[in-house]
Amino acid sequence: MPQCSSCHAPILWRTSSATGKPMPLDPEPGADGNIRVGVIQGEVVAVVLGPEAAAEAREAGAPLYRSHFASCPNAAEHRREG
């Protein structure tokens, strides 16, 4: 499994449905996740859910993932200046 280049934790790469860019996820679903992984037009993608949609998905028992940027202790090193 791939690892984060700064904290070396395992990560799961999925394509963002919004941007088409790679998105690092923590590899296990969690109670505080807000990202649903699914298939859209034959491609496995990550869909970021808003707070209400995430709560509904959790209540329905859907596995939700968390962005690795939310858990990585070195996330600031990977942010781009905007």
N, C-alpha and C positions, 0 to 999 in steps of 0.2 A: 504494500500500500504506500502511496506517496506520503511524504512528510513535509511539514512546514519548513521552509528554509531557515527560519530564525529560531523557532522554539522546538523544532524536531518532532512535534506531535503529529500523529497520523491525520491526514486530511483526505476528503473525498472531493474530487473535482467534478462539477456539473456546470453546464452552460446556463447562464441567466436567460430566462425567457424574455426579459425586458430589454437587455442590451446585446445579447448574443455573445457576451464575453465570458471567459471562464470564471467560476466563482468557487472559492474554497469553502467547504463545509466541514464541521465536526462530523466524524464518520458514523456516529450513533444518534438516532433521534433522541430528543430530550423534552422534558416537560416545559421548558421555556423556549422551544423552537418556534420559528415563524416562517419556515421555508418548506414548501411541499415539493417533493421530487415526483415528477410524473413524465408521461410520454405525450408530446404534442407533435403531430405530423411525423411520427416515426422517430423523433429525437428525444432522448432523455434530457429534461431540462429542470431547472430550479425556479420555482415561482415564489416570490416573496409575498406573503399575505399580510394584510393590515390586521390591527389588533382584534377586531370583531370576527373577521374571517378565520384568523388563527384560533381564536377561542372556540368557534363552532367546529373547526376541524379537530381540535383536541377532544371536544365533547363527543364527536363521532368516532373517536379512536384512531384517527389518521396519524401516522408517524410524521412528526415535523422535525426538521433539522435546524441547526443554528449556524450562522455564518462563522467561519473560523476567526474572522476579524473581531467578533464579539468575545471570543475566549482567549485569543493569543495575547500573551503578556507583552509581545513585541509588535503589536499591530501598527503602532505609529510609524515604525520603520518602513512599512509597506504602503503607506498612504502617499498619494501624489499631491503635490501642491496644486491648488486650483485657483 
